[in-house]
């Protein structure tokens, strides 16, 4: 009898209370999501971030507090690795204040590619979120869809947008160099085009942005009316349900009262002012556009407009110039810096460090934006998000698809063990030594020992609530090396 009451309340009476006039349905949908969150805790969000051009691993990898090789708990980004530029800190130095919110994964490889002797810009773009490789039919599509779209299909989050794909300064379109997300279309994994212009993203997130003040107030009054009606109906039901069913009802009420508090000050998640109109293809505007795109992701999460997003910082295989770093970087970064990396040319290593450190600065900005109270539950949005920061290459000059610089950030709702450095495979050298350029030390050239990034993707799936032990190209599903999660990454 109690079970029947609970089912009746949750599925019929509550939905009836939410069922209002068509004009208020989007708001009613938000109320339902808030009520569910009150029962289950804040939803877990996912962000995939990728930037171009690989890295110089010795200047990316953290060091111990004594300057030696890092350990799981003893690591720092706050050091100057190059004798040529003693004032220049390491690539990840902007993340020093955020160490306790992330995990450094050292030795992650696109083994789904290298297993078949593949590599390069194209292979990396196709593999990073799919855990697959180039399709044998054309070489320009992956063998399966990307993990973000897989999460959409499996979780069916019910948010206004299934996912939000953004990019910064690429050549536009849906080519292999400009997309990291793929979903099925006519039986083929096809690119999900990313939006370059923050203003267009704003229009998507806030379709009522151009309402006058009087229209905004009318909308606010209508939403409050919907809320009051639902609160009164649920409060009336409190006296009618058995004691065993009351916790669920009280959770619904707590969620709606939270919405009521937010509405008291206006339409809280819609308070963001329209972004400045900038040319997303102007190289001088890249820093501003990057921050605006990160602002949009944060706002989408605050409004629960979506829970899944991706951000591509520069398409693979091309520039742009980075004049904001100085006149010497007002060149084609792809060929002039990344592919010029040479272990025997210290200046080339410093240039790579400076350009890649800028991406770390932007990543730190994203963490800061997400580190705000979560309106749908305990903690911050960052605490309830898992972020996967990757790259299409490891060694930029060699076009290698292994030793990919990889960071996992955010608490994932308490499921991620943050504040650690994890070496995913055995190092075959004693670094830093007098000769830190040993190939196996820096890159790990033995492909049979490569650590599949599929296990990072599987870890993401598990954090998001899916019971899976493999994600990627189905051909690899039976290979035990590709199965499971990253050892030590998740809380058991």
Helices and strands as residue ranges (DSSP letters): H 2-8, I 9-13, H 14-18, G 22-24, H 25-40, E 45-51, H 57-60, G 93-101, E 102-109, H 111-114, H 121-127, H 147-155, E 164-168, E 182-185, E 188-191, H 198-205, H 213-238, H 243-263, G 268-270, G 283-285, H 286-302, E 308-313, G 323-325, G 327-329, H 333-336, G 338-340, H 346-370, E 385-391, E 404-409, G 412-414, E 420-423, H 439-442, G 447-449, E 451-452, H 454-463, G 474-476, G 480-482
